[in-house]
Structure formats: structure tokens, C-alpha cells
Amino acid sequence: MGKKAIRPRLNFVRTGPAQYANRPGILRTSGEAIALWGDRALVSGGQRALAASEKRLIASLEKAGITWRKHLFTGESSLANIARVKDQAQKLRANVIVGVGGGKSLDAAKQAAADLDLPVVCIPTVAATCAATTAISIIYSDRGVYQRPIVHARNPSLVLVDPEIITRSPGKYLRAGILDSLAKWFEGRAVWPCVKNPDVQMSAAFQLAGVLYQRHRQYAIEAVRLNGEQRLGDALIQTLDVVILLTGVIQTLAKGTMFTAIAHPLHDGLTLIPESHGLLHGIKVGYSIIVQLCLEKCPRREFEDVVSFFRQLGLVPSLKALGMPFDRETNLRVADVAASNPERGQVGYPVNKFVIAAAMEKLEKRFG
């Protein structure tokens, strides 16, 4: 018997999902698209996400002749929960995994598919992150504490966005998604001056981050209003493409390394606080962007403009306002995780736990 071939882990240039569609009612014909990737599908999603989508999705799978099984995903994108998705897929002998829901559900589906070498289809039912389009899963403990990212060999095969479903989701998810995607601009511009000899992909990612910021300033507030009224409109469609697709493309083109300054490492530190686990990822990132602006000693006029914009998105940059405790010992623990994060990129100003904690204290005095 010959030796098993070992596939080399080549650093291919990637841009995003193989197929992407953002169209009202797309789930009614989803089976036709999913059938291109497999005919035995494990559908994994949270209870509310499945309730919002499964009637149209399952009917379309059956019409396309796809054998399916449903898995109810609960909790964090932890290794234990990912193992449950894999177990169900193996019992079905699935040849495609369909992830439905928000970021943690989609990250678990992507990781399970990567471990089993299967294509993954992502159907986001909220627009809280770009998880549907990226080749990365964020791993948390069962208790919700950040552990590490895992980068996959490929992006999702198919992403189906039905904006009609997202209009019926609570507005907090879209606001969080907008704040999370804005980090691509604020963290990218902080790291960019320190990037030596950027290749064309990273240069394109940085330019796209500027487009992202411009589009959000143009459409985001109107999109939030439409979502609150449960109405479709061009601003909402545009914003969903920015949050779900463009943000993921930027992340992929930058190879997952360029757009990590202070905001995301500080988010990871905040997960040490149990009260933070009830907050959406993007809310914590939004707060952390404002902390980063303090560290940068950003011009007062710009700082006030960004704070005003974020407040229109429902964010008050204060731990107390976000329902988290504020004390020096906790702040230093959180700041230490952020400052020592190995994923943090180089920036043009000093970063240590003391300056981060001082910036947090400054915000608390003003907004707490």
C-alpha cells in the first residue's frame, strides 16, 4: 500500500466566496445553487435563524432532490460545538454543509466543513459580521472567551443573502455589523504606514477599505432606519453588500494580517469580562475603535465626528454604558491581552497595557 499523499498548504491569492448573491427571495431557488456543490446537505443553524429561513430553504432543497438533515446549533463557535456539527455531517454522509444564522453559527459550519474537506454554503440571517464570506473561523471557549482564529484553505463556496429576512431581524445586528466592518478602515489606516513593500493584494485591500468607509458614511444611517422599519431599500441593499461581502473580500485580500491594529485585539481582551458575552462582537469592536482613536491622538474634529457617527449607530463609547464593570484592575487585564496579542500589527505609536488602559479611563470619564 502506497503512502498517503500530503497536500501542500500553498499560499494562494484569494478574494472571496466562489459565488455570492444578495437578492430578495433568493432562498426560494437556493436548492438549484446548492445542488452545484452537493446533494447530501447538513443544514446547521440556530433556532431563530432556522425559523426565519428553513421553510423556503428546505422546500427548495427537496425540489432540487437534495437529501438533508437539520442540526440545531447552540452556544459558541467552540471546538465542542464544531465537533457536534461534524458528527451530524458524518452520520448523514453529507457532501456539503449549509450554515445558517449569525457569525458563530457560520464560523462553526465553516470549521466543520474545513475539517471534513467539504464545501460550505453560508446563509446569513443577520448582518452582524462578515463571517459568511471569509476563510476564517474565530474559536471561543464554551463560556465565550476568545481563543484563536483558524484560517481555512478556501473561502465559502456559496453565500446566499436574502435581505427580506435581514429586514425582519433586530436592528442591533445590523448596527453591530456596520461597526465591525468600519474597523477595516480604522485599523487598516493605522497599520498601513508600517507595511513595508505591500503587494498588489494588500494595496487593493487598503483602497477597498476607503470605499467601505465612504459607503458607510453615505448609506449606513439610512440602512439602519430602513431595518428598524422592516423595509427594503437601496441603502439597505448597499450596506448589506458592504458588511457581508466587501468586508470579507478586504479581510481575504489582506491575508488576514493587515487589518489588526488595536480594535480587534482589544475586543478579544474584553471577552475576559463575563458581562461582555451578551454584547455583539461589533459593539465591542466599535467601542475599541474609539479607544484606538484616543491612542492615535486623532485630531479633535475628526474624533468628535466619528463619535457622533457611532452614536447614531447606537454606540456610547463607555464600558458602563455598555453594561460592563469599570475598574483599574480589570482594565489592565483587558489591556494586557490587547497589547500582547500576537495578531496585532505594527502601528506608528507606542502600545502597551498602560497606554491602552489610560485611553479606556479617558473615555469612561467623559462618557461613563
N, C-alpha and C positions, 0 to 999 in steps of 0.2 A: 504494500500500500504506500503510495507516494505521500510526501509531506504536504500538509495543508498550505495553500498559498496564502501569503500575508500581504494584504493590500497596503501599499504605502500611503501615508497621510500627507497628500500633496496640498500645497497652499494655493488652491485655485482662486482666481478672481471671481467673486460672486456679486450679484446686485440685489437680489430679492427673490420672492417666490417665483416658481416657474409659471404659474397662472394666477391672475388676480382679477376679481370683478366686484364692483360696488354698484349694485342695481336693485331698485325696489322689486320685491317679489322673486328674487333670484333663487330662493330655496325651492320654489315650485318646480324648477328644472334642474336642481342640484344633482340628482341621480345621474343625468346624462354626463355631467362633468366629472363626477366622482368615478364613474364606470371606466374612465380612461386610465385610472390609477389602480383599480382593484375591484373584485366582485364579491369579496367577503369583508365586510366593514364592521369594526368595533366602533360604536358611537359613544364617546366618553364625554360627559359634561355634568355640570351642577344641576340641581333640581330646578331652579328658576330658569336657567339657560335652556334646559331641555323643554320645559313647559312653554317657553316662548317660541321655540323653533321646531320641535320634533314632529308635530302634526304634518307640516309641509315637507320636512326633510324625509321622514320615514316613508310617506306616501310616494315621494319621488324615488327613493331608493328601491322600493318594491316595484314601481313601474319600470325601472331600469334593470330589474332582475338581479339586484344585489342582495345577497344574504347578509343579515345584520343582527347585531346584538347590542343592547344598551348597557352601559356601565355608569352608575351614579357616582360621580366624583365628589368627594367632600374634603374639606381641610386644605392643607398647604401643599405646595409642589415639593413634597418631601420624598426621600428615597423610598420610604414605606408605601406612600400613596402611588408613586410611579410603579413600584413592583406590582401593585394590585391591578393597574391598567395593563401591564404586560401579561399578567396571569390570565386576565379575561381574554386578551387578544390571542394568546396561545391556545386557550381552550376552544375558541371559535375557529382556530386556524386562519385567522384574519390575514389578508394580504394588503390591507390599508387600515389606518386608524384615522377616525374623524373626531377631532377635538372641538368641543362646543363650549362657549362661555367666555369668561374673563381670563386675565393673564395667567393665573396659577393653574387653572384647568388646561389651558392651551400649552403652557410650559411642560406640564406633566405628560400630555399627549405627545408632544414633540420628543421628549426624552425617551418615552416608551418606544416610540417608532424608531428613534435612532438606535436604541439598544437592540431592537429586533430587525434592524435594516429594512424597515418598511417605509413606504411613502406616507406622509401625513397631510391631511386636509384640515385646515383651520377655519372655523366659523365663529367669529367673534359676535357675541350678542350685546356687548357693551364696548365703548371706545375708550377704555381707561388706560391702555398701553399699546405698544406696537408689537406685542408678543406674537400676534397672528402671523407676522411676516418675517421674523428674524430667525437666524440659525443659532439660537442660544436659549438655554433654559436656566432660570435662576432657581437655585436649590435652597430651600429653607428647612429648618428643623420642624418636627411635628408641632412644636409650640410657636412657630412663626419667626424664629430668629434666623437672619440671613446667614448662609453658609458659604456658597460659592457659585460662580457661573460655570456652566458647561457649554462649550461651543460644539456645534454639530458639523458634520461633513457637508450638509446641504441645507438650504432653506426649505420651508414647506413647499410641497408640490402644488397645492391649490389653496387659495384663500377666497372665501365667498362672504361678502359683506351685504347684508340686507338692511338698508338704512331705515326701513319701516319698523323693524324690530328695535333698532337702537333708539328711535324716537320715543319708544314706549319705556325705555329704561330710565331710572332715576338720573336727574341731571348731574349728580355728584360724579358719576363715572366719566362723563364727557369732560367736565371741568378738570378732573384729575388727569385725564389723557392729554389734554392741552398743556397743562403744566409740566407733565413728564416730558412731552416732546420738545418743549421750549428749552429743556436742558441741553439739547443737541446744539443750540446756538450759543447759549451762555457758557457751557463747558468747552465747546469747541473753540470759541474765540479766545478763551483763557489759555488753552494748551497750544493753539496754533503757532504763536510766535516762537515756541520752543521746539517745534518739529523741524528736524534737520532733513533737508533733501526730500520733501514729501513727494510721493509718486503721484501719478495722474488720478488714481482712485481716491486717495486721501484729499487731493486738491478738489476733486469733484464733490466729495462729501462735504467739505467746508463751504463750497459755493452753494450747495443744496441746503445747508443749514441756514444760510442767509435767506434763501427763498422761503424756507419753513417759517422763519421769524416774520417775514413780511406778510405771508399769507395769514398767519395767526393774528397779526395786528389788524388785518383787513377784515377777516371773517369770523374770528372766534367768538366775539361777544354776541353777534347776531346768531351764530350757531347755537350758543347756549340758550338764547331766548327761544329759538325755534324748538329746541329739545324740551324746554320747560313747557311749551305749549303743545307738545307732541305733534308738531307739524314738520313736513319735509320742506326743503327749500335749498336753493343753490349754495348758500353759505354753509349749511349743514353738510351737504354732499362734499363740498370742497374741504371742509375741516376734517371729515372722516378720512378722506384720502391722505391728508397731511399727517394725521395722528397715526393711522394704521399702516399706510403704505410708505409715504415719503420718509417718515422717521425710521422705519425698518430698513429702507434702502440706504439711508445715511449710515446707520449702525453697521450694515454689512460692508459697504464700500470702505469704511474707515477701519475695517478688520477688527472692530470691537475694542480698539485701543485708544483712539484719539479723543473720544468724547467723554473722558472721565477726568474731571478736574477735582472739584470739591463736592458738588451737589450730590452725586450718586454715592461716593464714599460716606458722606455724612448721613444720607438716607440709611445706609447699611448700619451705621452706628446707632441710629435712632431705634432700630429694631431690638436693641437691648432693653428698651423701655417697654414693659408689658402693655402699658396703655396705648402704645403706638400701633399695636397689632390690629386694632379696629379701624385704623386710618388707611385709606387707599394709598398705594405706592406713590402716585403722582402728587398727592397732597404733601407728603413728606419731602419729595423731591422739590416741589415748589418752595416750601419753607427753606430748604437747603440752598436753593439758588440765591435767595435773598441774603443768607449768611455769606455765600461766596462773594456777592457784590460788596458786602462790608469788608471782606478781606482784601478785595481788589482796590478799595478806596475809590470806588466808582464815583464820577462827578455827581454832585448833589442833584442836579436837574434830571439826569438820567435815572438815578436811584429813585427819586420821587415818582417819575413817570412809570417805571417798572412796578413799583409798589402799588401805584394806583391801578394799573392794568391787572395785576394779580388780585387785588381786592375786588375788582369787577368780576373776577373768576371765582370769587368766594373764599379767597385765602387771606387770612390775617397772619402775618409772619411772627407768631409768638407761640411758644410751647404751651403756655397756659391757655391761650385762645384755642389751641388745637386739642385741649383736654389732656395734656401731658404734664407731669410734675416738673418743676424747675428748681434745681438746687446745684450747687457748685460741684459736689462730688459726682453726681450723675452726669453733669455736663462734661466733666473731664474724662469720664469713661467713654462717653459717646464720641467726644472729640479725638480721643486717642485712637479709637477704631478707624475714624476717618483719616487721620493723619498718617497712620501706619498701613493703610490699605495698599497691598501690592499692585492693585489695578490702577491706582491713582497716577495720572500723567503729570509730567513736569509743568510747572507754571512759573511765571516770572516774578514771584514774590514769596517771602518766607511762609512756610506752612508747618505748624506743629500743633500739638493739642492745646497749648496755652493760647495761641492767637485765634484758633477756632472757637474755643470756649469763650474768649473775650468778645468775639463778634456775636455769639449767641446771647451773651449777657447784655450787650448793647441793644439788640432787638427787643429783648424782654423788658428793658427799662422803658422803651418807647411804646411798644405795642401790647405788652402783657397786662 
